[in-house]
Amino acid sequence: MLGAMDAIEAGSLGRNGLRHAPRNTQCKERISNTSTPSSPQQLLLLDSLPPELLADILEFLIPQPPEIGETRPLSYEKLVPGEPWFEFTRCRRGLWSLCFISRRFLAVAQPLLYRTMAILDEESMFLFFRTLTDRPDYGPWTRYLSCHLTLTRESVIRETRRAVGRLLRTFDSVVTEPAIVMEPIRSALNVMVCNLPVLSTRDGDFDEVPQVIMSFILMFLTKLETFLMQVPICDDHVEYTSLFVKLEAIKNHFAACAADDPAGVAPLIPLQKISTLLLQGDPELLEHFEGDECNCEVPEVWGSQPRRYAPMFEYLPALTTLEVSTDDGAWVNVVEERRSFLQGGSTYPYLRGIRHIYLHNSVACPRNLFQVLLNAPDCQTLYMTPRRDDAFDRGDPGDSTHAHPEALDVALTLHARNLRHLDIAWFDVYGFESLIGPEGRLASLPAMEQLEKLCIQLAVLYGSAPAALETPLAELLPPNLVELTLEDWWWFNLDVYGEMEDWGPVHKLSYYRQQREYRANAIRMLAQFAGDFRDRMPKLEKVLLLVKIPYTWMVEEGIPIGFHFEDVKAAFRLKGVEFLVDEI
């Protein structure tokens, strides 16, 4: 049997394997230097430090996982500095090496090695499971787990069954304690052993094996706080029904044992400390769909389906943060979608308790965000970056001068009483402005006294026409803003945005000259805001203008992007507010 350290080393990298970083400011700063001490003098000095100080030093080697939506790496050798997985693998390698220096280093470094775990291939998933069955006391060390396998994908099912067939016989034994954990695992392993001759050959009978193994891994990780789970983005790969069934069984099993244990000596119940769930839409299939060589039939609307994972939300009582990449835009309550959802309202909002929702690379339209807020009554943060898609074609939006009954503006009025941070964007809502609000704008914003951070496009704030910039900006914003980000974007900019990469110097200069009147209106709007915002917004500390088409404001090697804003910046500075301009 391979040792626990062999299993961890195998689990640190898969055999196979982006999107830009999100706009929010909650991304953790990564460590730039992952080298470990190499000289005997350095090692001797470290080995003599107090354990708590040594632990503080080695904690700098705990890797920060890549952002949600990253594909798994191709190979360890091909990774180069700057790639999302490079630092992760080097940090893990450093911690792994430190475990062999001395018993004292092992005692400090090994728990840190297990702190952040990434499952990148089928074999490493089974090896991690085997290590936990051999040493269940390792499980509580893990705080972050990511699984970069779509558990119902045909290739994953096939390779997992092959890994089980190769490695199942290496289970020398399964420890007997704690019995509450080991009893269901022994039963599952006996089933696998009995079916070993056909496990890797018979189709259909063992498709749930990856989900079963993942559920058992989660059973050991009783102090897990963050779980990234890769999920299907097309109907060819079914959702994780077997995983949900197993998690419910685990929950009931531990609850029953706890009820029969008045002394309170039973092990910790799993899933109780997971506060952040990341549903990562299969990024490899996404690359395939968006690639030039894709010859398969791609559905019109595709992506991960978070609404189907409502059962899992129920098993995570501490869940407060939900991040989703590449969702399909639909957020209706599947429990009630056969009923008249809007007339009676939702009696069972499936996102209740979740306070922070981040949607990356999403096709959710403003109407879909209505459903998000309707089903998340405790939501404090709503963040969405759009996936490039055609204009919305999900029904007739009606007259754009009036808000649609399911408009985002309606949702902010009725279902966003707890919202503190709103950060949303689209590429194109032309012709569907009523899904935002009356005349295509969020008219409810001035009444949202609880909103503190706002990132919004000018098209969503003012409506469809830049001529509306004559309206004072302070009249359109919430009164208690602390940070404001304005994105310089209008729906008709989409054609320009798509052509911009092919422009030469002459075309860029010509476009700059065409935007003279618009620049004057925009600067006038910002200057007026700098002069009159303080009475209405006493808490404002920062204003950021994000420019998506830089040639509106700059000429290469001639006029920098911040040239036009010096007076505006000075006016804000007089009021104690920082004003910045940046490109997206």
Backbone hydrogen bonds, N-H to C=O, Kabsch-Sander energy under -0.5 kcal/mol:
donor,donor_aa,acceptor,acceptor_aa,energy
7,A,3,G,-1.8
8,I,4,A,-2.2
9,E,5,M,-2.4
10,A,6,D,-2.3
11,G,7,A,-1.9
12,S,8,I,-0.7
12,S,9,E,-0.8
13,L,10,A,-0.9
34,T,32,S,-0.6
43,L,39,S,-2.2
44,L,40,P,-2.7
45,L,41,Q,-2.4
46,L,42,Q,-2.5
47,D,43,L,-2.6
48,S,44,L,-1.0
48,S,45,L,-0.6
49,L,46,L,-1.6
54,L,50,P,-2.6
55,A,51,P,-2.5
56,D,52,E,-1.7
57,I,53,L,-1.8
58,L,54,L,-2.6
59,E,55,A,-1.7
60,F,57,I,-1.5
61,L,58,L,-2.2
62,I,59,E,-1.5
70,E,67,E,-1.4
74,L,17,G,-1.2
79,L,75,S,-0.6
79,L,76,Y,-0.9
83,E,80,V,-2.1
86,F,83,E,-1.1
87,E,83,E,-0.7
89,T,85,W,-2.3
90,R,86,F,-2.1
91,C,87,E,-2.7
92,R,88,F,-2.0
93,R,89,T,-2.2
94,G,90,R,-2.2
95,L,91,C,-2.3
96,W,92,R,-2.7
97,S,93,R,-2.2
98,L,94,G,-1.9
99,C,95,L,-1.1
100,F,97,S,-1.6
101,I,98,L,-1.4
102,S,98,L,-0.6
106,L,102,S,-2.4
107,A,103,R,-2.3
108,V,104,R,-1.3
109,A,105,F,-3.6
110,Q,106,L,-2.1
112,L,108,V,-0.8
113,L,109,A,-2.1
114,Y,110,Q,-1.5
115,R,112,L,-0.6
116,T,112,L,-0.6
117,M,115,R,-0.5
117,M,144,Y,-2.8
119,I,146,S,-3.5
120,L,118,A,-0.7
125,M,121,D,-1.6
126,F,122,E,-1.7
127,L,123,E,-2.5
128,F,124,S,-2.3
129,F,125,M,-2.0
130,R,126,F,-2.5
131,T,127,L,-2.5
132,L,128,F,-2.1
133,T,129,F,-1.9
134,D,130,R,-1.8
135,R,131,T,-2.8
138,Y,135,R,-2.2
139,G,136,P,-1.0
141,W,138,Y,-1.9
142,T,139,G,-1.7
143,R,115,R,-2.4
144,Y,115,R,-2.2
145,L,226,T,-2.2
146,S,117,M,-1.9
147,C,228,L,-2.6
148,H,119,I,-2.9
148,H,146,S,-0.6
151,L,149,L,-0.9
151,L,230,Q,-0.6
153,R,150,T,-2.2
157,I,153,R,-2.6
158,R,154,E,-2.5
159,E,155,S,-2.5
160,T,156,V,-2.4
161,R,157,I,-2.2
162,R,158,R,-1.9
163,A,159,E,-2.3
164,V,160,T,-2.4
165,G,161,R,-2.3
166,R,162,R,-2.0
167,L,163,A,-2.6
168,L,164,V,-2.4
170,T,167,L,-1.7
171,F,168,L,-1.7
172,D,170,T,-1.3
175,V,133,T,-1.0
175,V,173,S,-0.5
181,V,178,P,-1.4
182,M,178,P,-2.2
183,E,179,A,-2.4
185,I,181,V,-0.8
186,R,182,M,-2.9
187,S,183,E,-1.7
188,A,184,P,-1.9
189,L,185,I,-2.7
190,N,186,R,-2.3
191,V,187,S,-1.7
192,M,188,A,-2.1
193,V,189,L,-2.7
194,C,190,N,-2.4
195,N,191,V,-1.5
196,L,193,V,-1.2
198,V,195,N,-1.2
199,L,195,N,-1.1
200,S,196,L,-0.6
201,T,198,V,-1.1
202,R,198,V,-2.2
207,D,204,G,-0.8
209,V,206,F,-1.6
212,V,208,E,-2.3
213,I,209,V,-2.5
214,M,210,P,-2.2
215,S,211,Q,-2.2
216,F,212,V,-2.0
217,I,213,I,-2.2
218,L,214,M,-2.3
219,M,215,S,-1.2
220,F,216,F,-1.0
220,F,217,I,-0.9
221,L,217,I,-1.1
222,T,220,F,-2.0
224,L,221,L,-1.5
225,E,143,R,-2.4
226,T,143,R,-2.4
227,F,276,T,-2.2
228,L,145,L,-3.0
229,M,227,F,-0.6
229,M,278,L,-3.1
230,Q,147,C,-1.4
231,V,280,Q,-2.6
237,H,234,C,-1.5
238,V,236,D,-0.6
241,T,239,E,-1.6
244,F,240,Y,-2.1
245,V,241,T,-2.3
246,K,242,S,-2.3
247,L,243,L,-2.8
248,E,244,F,-2.3
249,A,245,V,-2.1
250,I,246,K,-2.6
251,K,247,L,-2.5
252,N,248,E,-2.6
253,H,249,A,-2.6
254,F,250,I,-2.6
255,A,251,K,-2.3
256,A,252,N,-2.4
257,C,253,H,-2.0
258,A,254,F,-2.5
259,A,255,A,-1.9
260,D,256,A,-1.3
261,D,258,A,-1.3
264,G,261,D,-1.9
271,L,221,L,-0.5
272,Q,269,I,-0.9
275,S,225,E,-2.0
275,S,273,K,-0.7
276,T,225,E,-2.1
277,L,321,T,-2.4
278,L,227,F,-2.8
279,L,277,L,-0.6
279,L,323,E,-3.0
280,Q,229,M,-2.1
280,Q,278,L,-0.8
281,G,279,L,-0.7
281,G,325,S,-1.1
282,D,231,V,-2.2
286,L,282,D,-1.8
287,E,283,P,-2.3
288,H,284,E,-1.8
289,F,285,L,-2.8
290,E,286,L,-2.3
291,G,287,E,-0.8
291,G,288,H,-0.7
294,C,291,G,-1.0
295,N,293,E,-0.5
298,V,296,C,-0.9
303,G,233,I,-1.8
304,S,326,T,-3.0
308,R,305,Q,-2.0
309,Y,306,P,-2.1
310,A,307,R,-1.1
312,M,309,Y,-0.7
313,F,309,Y,-1.6
314,E,310,A,-1.4
315,Y,311,P,-0.8
315,Y,312,M,-0.8
316,L,312,M,-0.5
316,L,313,F,-1.0
319,L,316,L,-1.7
320,T,275,S,-2.6
321,T,275,S,-2.4
322,L,356,H,-2.9
323,E,277,L,-2.4
324,V,358,Y,-2.7
325,S,279,L,-2.2
326,T,360,H,-2.6
328,D,304,S,-2.4
331,W,329,G,-0.5
334,V,332,V,-0.9
336,E,333,N,-1.3
337,E,333,N,-0.8
339,R,336,E,-2.0
341,F,339,R,-1.7
344,G,340,S,-1.7
345,G,341,F,-0.9
347,T,345,G,-0.6
350,Y,348,Y,-0.5
351,L,375,N,-1.8
352,R,349,P,-1.8
354,I,351,L,-1.8
355,R,320,T,-1.9
355,R,353,G,-0.5
356,H,320,T,-2.3
357,I,381,T,-2.7
358,Y,322,L,-2.5
359,L,383,Y,-2.9
360,H,324,V,-3.3
360,H,358,Y,-0.6
362,S,385,T,-2.7
363,V,327,D,-0.7
368,N,365,C,-0.7
369,L,365,C,-1.7
370,F,366,P,-1.2
371,Q,367,R,-1.2
372,V,368,N,-1.8
373,L,369,L,-2.4
374,L,370,F,-2.2
375,N,371,Q,-1.9
376,A,372,V,-0.7
379,C,376,A,-1.9
380,Q,355,R,-3.6
381,T,355,R,-2.1
382,L,421,H,-2.6
383,Y,357,I,-2.3
384,M,423,D,-2.6
385,T,359,L,-2.4
387,R,362,S,-3.0
395,G,393,D,-0.9
402,H,399,D,-1.4
404,H,434,S,-2.5
407,A,404,H,-2.3
408,L,435,L,-2.4
409,D,436,I,-2.3
411,A,407,A,-1.9
412,L,408,L,-2.5
413,T,409,D,-1.4
414,L,410,V,-2.4
415,H,411,A,-3.2
419,L,416,A,-1.1
420,R,380,Q,-3.2
421,H,380,Q,-2.5
422,L,453,K,-2.3
423,D,382,L,-2.7
424,I,455,C,-1.6
432,F,429,V,-2.4
435,L,432,F,-1.8
436,I,433,E,-1.8
437,G,433,E,-1.7
439,E,400,S,-2.0
440,G,400,S,-0.6
440,G,437,G,-2.1
441,R,438,P,-1.1
442,L,460,V,-1.6
443,A,441,R,-1.3
445,L,442,L,-1.0
447,A,444,S,-1.5
448,M,445,L,-2.0
449,E,447,A,-1.6
451,L,448,M,-1.1
452,E,420,R,-2.6
453,K,420,R,-2.2
454,L,483,E,-1.9
455,C,422,L,-2.7
456,I,485,T,-2.5
458,L,487,E,-2.4
459,A,489,W,-1.6
460,V,457,Q,-0.6
461,L,457,Q,-1.8
462,Y,458,L,-2.9
463,G,459,A,-1.3
464,S,439,E,-0.5
468,A,465,A,-1.9
469,L,466,P,-2.2
470,E,467,A,-1.3
471,T,468,A,-2.2
475,E,472,P,-1.0
476,L,473,L,-1.9
477,L,474,A,-0.7
481,L,478,P,-0.8
482,V,452,E,-3.6
483,E,452,E,-1.9
484,L,542,K,-2.2
485,T,454,L,-2.9
486,L,544,L,-3.0
487,E,456,I,-2.5
487,E,485,T,-0.5
488,D,486,L,-0.6
488,D,546,L,-3.2
489,W,487,E,-1.8
493,N,490,W,-2.2
494,L,491,W,-1.6
495,D,492,F,-0.5
496,V,492,F,-0.5
497,Y,493,N,-2.7
498,G,494,L,-1.9
499,E,495,D,-1.3
500,M,496,V,-1.4
502,D,499,E,-1.7
503,W,500,M,-1.5
508,K,504,G,-2.3
509,L,505,P,-2.2
510,S,506,V,-2.4
511,Y,507,H,-2.3
512,Y,508,K,-2.2
513,R,509,L,-2.0
514,Q,510,S,-1.7
515,Q,511,Y,-1.1
515,Q,512,Y,-0.6
516,R,513,R,-1.3
519,R,515,Q,-2.6
520,A,516,R,-2.0
521,N,517,E,-2.2
522,A,518,Y,-2.7
523,I,519,R,-2.6
524,R,520,A,-2.1
525,M,521,N,-2.3
526,L,522,A,-2.2
527,A,523,I,-2.7
528,Q,524,R,-2.3
529,F,525,M,-2.0
530,A,526,L,-2.5
531,G,527,A,-1.2
532,D,528,Q,-1.6
533,F,529,F,-1.5
536,R,533,F,-0.6
537,M,533,F,-3.2
540,L,537,M,-1.1
541,E,482,V,-2.9
542,K,482,V,-1.4
543,V,578,E,-2.9
544,L,484,L,-2.5
545,L,580,L,-2.6
546,L,486,L,-3.1
546,L,544,L,-0.6
547,V,545,L,-0.5
547,V,582,D,-3.1
548,K,488,D,-0.8
548,K,546,L,-0.6
552,T,549,I,-1.9
553,W,550,P,-1.9
554,M,550,P,-1.3
555,V,559,I,-2.0
558,G,555,V,-2.1
559,I,555,V,-2.3
563,F,560,P,-1.6
565,F,562,G,-1.2
566,E,563,F,-0.8
569,K,565,F,-2.8
570,A,566,E,-2.2
571,A,567,D,-2.2
572,F,568,V,-2.1
573,R,569,K,-2.2
574,L,570,A,-1.7
575,K,571,A,-0.7
575,K,572,F,-0.9
576,G,573,R,-1.6
577,V,572,F,-2.5
578,E,541,E,-2.3
580,L,543,V,-2.2
582,D,545,L,-2.5
584,I,547,V,-2.0
